[in-house]
Amino acid sequence: MAKNPQICDMDTPYRLPPFLQKGASIAITATARKVSRLEMQACVDYFTKKGFRVVEGEHLYAEDNQFAGSDEQRAASLQQLMDRKDIGAIICARGGYGTQRILPLLDFSTFKAYPKWLVGFSDITCLHAELMRHGIASIHGPMAFSFMPNRKDAESLKRLYQILTGSIQPIQYRHTLSPPLLRQGLTDGILIGGNLSLLNQISGTDAQPNSTGKILFIEDLDEYLYHIDRILQHLKASGWFHGLKGFIVGSMTDMKDNTIPFGKQVLEIIADAVKVYDFPVAWYFPAGHEKQNYPLIIGAKYSMNISGHNCILSLLES
């Protein structure tokens, strides 16, 4: 494994892997929780019908308690796919927990020379952050598990296909809910972020990106409200919000409260944490642990225009 790689802190967009042509190979690998062949089949079928060759990672269906095999097996499977020059994209099977455990076992030297798209969210956030250290952009978006009939969102999968093939469209959405903090404006910056709990885990480590001049995206699932407040206060003290040019709040799903209520809802907690800053805030963004999970390129430069209840997020030329 390469030791102490240079932390990549760019003001220009990170390197985008090559877009895919028909006939390219797309791989599926499990870096965290175990999966079954049945759960992966819909993803295999989707990309096969789109004209791609689908490759299953060597240990995709291995099991070790809740993990998809041992740390060594999960790392070996991902390493093999990262090193293969004929693979154009790697779709992570699902989240859960376990990706962070295999990061010290990986060598990114060949991947840096021959980068490919890596797709995932939730627990995959730490892998996105690791790729940013090496100057490579990746996709926060639907995983293979998300293609199952009871989980898929046609628009989210369509947008993932568009990113992989280079036909990227702006994201325009309108919400009718009243945001807890109305912060409109036009801004641009390199996108960073992902799952809030995982961002908290990398805070203070070499994987924490410099947020100055960036747009920060967050989402989360199944957390106590006081945990969210504690994480945000920690990120605030760690400098994540200092110098931000924009803030995107995605799905905050299935939040929990104590017997004695915390006293604020999750979006109010977020608004309270960032009220002292002046960057634009996009609320209710359709990305995270919901069926609607629009893919975003972590490390790419976006423009963000917020006017009232309308938001337009556009990829800028890299």
KOLMIDREN-308743 format. One record per residue (C-alpha): y, x, z. Coordinates in steps of 0.05 Angstrom, whole numbers. Layout:
PT      py      px      pz
PT       Y       X       Z
...
% end
This chain:
PT      py      px      pz
PT       0       0       0
PT      70      23     -16
PT     105      42      49
PT     175      18      68
PT     197      -8       0
PT     271      -6     -14
PT     302     -71       8
PT     332    -105     -53
PT     402    -131     -38
PT     431    -149    -105
PT     496    -183    -124
PT     467    -195    -194
PT     408    -242    -206
PT     339    -216    -191
PT     291    -200    -248
PT     260    -262    -278
PT     188    -253    -302
PT     174    -269    -375
PT     169    -342    -393
PT     101    -367    -416
PT      77    -382    -486
PT      20    -430    -503
PT     -46    -395    -492
PT     -21    -353    -434
PT     -63    -347    -370
PT     -43    -383    -306
PT     -80    -364    -242
PT     -93    -403    -178
PT    -103    -367    -112
PT    -104    -387     -39
PT     -63    -345       8
PT     -66    -391      69
PT    -107    -453      85
PT    -174    -465      52
PT    -182    -513      -7
PT    -238    -547     -44
PT    -255    -546    -118
PT    -240    -620    -121
PT    -170    -609     -93
PT    -155    -557    -147
PT    -184    -594    -206
PT    -122    -635    -223
PT     -80    -571    -228
PT    -133    -538    -272
PT    -135    -600    -317
PT     -59    -605    -322
PT     -47    -534    -347
PT    -109    -534    -391
PT     -83    -596    -427
PT     -16    -560    -435
PT     -51    -506    -474
PT     -58    -452    -421
PT    -119    -414    -397
PT    -131    -426    -323
PT    -161    -370    -281
PT    -187    -383    -211
PT    -178    -327    -160
PT    -241    -291    -139
PT    -242    -319     -68
PT    -207    -385     -82
PT    -260    -426     -47
PT    -278    -379       9
PT    -274    -404      81
PT    -258    -371     148
PT    -243    -425     198
PT    -178    -457     172
PT    -164    -399     124
PT    -186    -392      51
PT    -229    -332      70
PT    -213    -271     112
PT    -146    -236     108
PT    -179    -182      66
PT    -209    -233      17
PT    -143    -271       8
PT    -105    -206      -2
PT    -156    -179     -51
PT    -154    -242     -92
PT     -78    -242     -96
PT     -76    -167    -109
PT    -124    -172    -167
PT     -83    -227    -200
PT     -17    -191    -188
PT     -45    -128    -221
PT     -74    -163    -282
PT     -28    -155    -342
PT     -58    -215    -377
PT     -36    -264    -323
PT      31    -298    -335
PT      38    -339    -272
PT       4    -347    -204
PT       3    -416    -172
PT     -11    -415     -98
PT     -64    -465     -78
PT     -31    -494     -16
PT       8    -476      46
PT     -10    -484     119
PT     -12    -416     152
PT     -38    -348     134
PT       5    -317      79
PT      45    -274     127
PT     -20    -243     152
PT     -37    -213      84
PT      31    -184      65
PT      17    -115      97
PT     -46    -110      54
PT     -11    -118     -12
PT      15     -66     -61
PT      71     -90    -107
PT      78     -27    -150
PT      41     -55    -211
PT      71    -124    -201
PT     141     -94    -205
PT     124     -60    -271
PT      92    -124    -299
PT     122    -182    -261
PT      96    -253    -268
PT     118    -320    -240
PT      93    -336    -170
PT      97    -409    -149
PT      92    -442     -81
PT     131    -468     -21
PT     124    -478      54
PT      81    -420      80
PT      94    -383      14
PT     167    -374      35
PT     149    -306      65
PT     119    -284      -2
PT     183    -305     -38
PT     223    -263      11
PT     177    -204       0
PT     185    -209     -75
PT     261    -209     -66
PT     254    -142     -31
PT     227    -116     -96
PT     280    -150    -139
PT     234    -203    -170
PT     251    -277    -174
PT     198    -330    -159
PT     191    -405    -158
PT     196    -449     -97
PT     158    -510    -122
PT      94    -551    -127
PT      29    -516    -111
PT     -40    -531    -140
PT     -52    -579     -81
PT      10    -619    -105
PT     -23    -638    -171
PT     -73    -685    -138
PT     -63    -758    -159
PT     -41    -781     -90
PT       8    -724     -83
PT      38    -710    -151
PT     107    -728    -175
PT     112    -728    -251
PT     184    -705    -254
PT     172    -647    -206
PT     111    -623    -247
PT     151    -631    -312
PT     207    -588    -284
PT     157    -535    -262
PT     128    -533    -333
PT     199    -527    -361
PT     215    -467    -316
PT     150    -432    -333
PT     163    -441    -407
PT     237    -425    -405
PT     265    -495    -422
PT     303    -502    -356
PT     345    -564    -346
PT     401    -575    -294
PT     383    -617    -234
PT     428    -677    -227
PT     418    -726    -171
PT     457    -779    -134
PT     443    -805     -64
PT     471    -867     -32
PT     465    -844      40
PT     525    -820      80
PT     519    -746      94
PT     534    -724     166
PT     583    -673     140
PT     619    -684      74
PT     631    -616      43
PT     646    -621     -32
PT     663    -567     -82
PT     642    -522    -139
PT     608    -456    -124
PT     557    -407    -151
PT     511    -354    -123
PT     441    -327    -121
PT     392    -375     -89
PT     355    -353     -26
PT     314    -391      26
PT     255    -437      32
PT     219    -466      93
PT     265    -463     153
PT     210    -444     203
PT     188    -386     158
PT     259    -363     149
PT     263    -360     225
PT     200    -316     225
PT     230    -264     177
PT     298    -266     211
PT     315    -197     237
PT     260    -163     196
PT     267    -122     132
PT     251    -185      93
PT     315    -220     114
PT     361    -221      53
PT     435    -208      57
PT     463    -279      52
PT     534    -258      34
PT     554    -291     -32
PT     488    -330     -36
PT     467    -403     -36
PT     418    -418      20
PT     365    -472      12
PT     324    -500      71
PT     269    -552      81
PT     218    -564     136
PT     161    -608     161
PT     133    -632     227
PT     180    -597     275
PT     211    -620     340
PT     286    -633     336
PT     301    -583     390
PT     260    -531     351
PT     305    -543     291
PT     367    -535     333
PT     339    -471     364
PT     322    -442     296
PT     390    -458     267
PT     426    -427     327
PT     383    -365     318
PT     398    -361     243
PT     471    -371     258
PT     471    -313     308
PT     431    -271     258
PT     484    -277     204
PT     448    -324     155
PT     509    -369     148
PT     563    -316     147
PT     591    -307      77
PT     548    -361      45
PT     577    -393     -17
PT     535    -456     -14
PT     482    -492      27
PT     427    -538       2
PT     389    -583      51
PT     323    -607      23
PT     272    -653      55
PT     266    -651     130
PT     201    -689     137
PT     167    -721     197
PT     213    -693     250
PT     191    -706     322
PT     229    -717     387
PT     213    -708     460
PT     203    -762     512
PT     274    -747     533
PT     311    -753     466
PT     347    -693     439
PT     406    -738     423
PT     417    -721     349
PT     379    -733     285
PT     358    -673     243
PT     415    -676     193
PT     465    -683     249
PT     436    -620     280
PT     444    -583     215
PT     515    -608     205
PT     533    -586     276
PT     506    -515     262
PT     548    -505     199
PT     611    -545     215
PT     652    -482     228
PT     640    -457     156
PT     674    -480      93
PT     619    -474      40
PT     597    -536       0
PT     535    -571      26
PT     485    -609     -17
PT     449    -661      25
PT     384    -699      10
PT     363    -649     -44
PT     296    -670     -75
PT     255    -609     -54
PT     207    -597       3
PT     149    -632      36
PT     155    -697      -3
PT     123    -720     -68
PT     190    -706    -102
PT     193    -630     -98
PT     237    -603    -153
PT     224    -529    -166
PT     278    -477    -154
PT     280    -404    -175
PT     289    -361    -113
PT     331    -301    -134
PT     364    -334    -194
PT     438    -349    -199
PT     458    -422    -197
PT     523    -462    -200
PT     528    -521    -153
PT     578    -577    -162
PT     583    -630    -108
PT     628    -689    -117
PT     620    -747     -69
PT     547    -768     -71
PT     533    -731    -136
PT     504    -661    -142
PT     491    -618    -203
PT     452    -553    -195
PT     450    -511    -258
PT     416    -445    -272
PT     467    -393    -296
PT     448    -344    -350
PT     412    -284    -320
% end
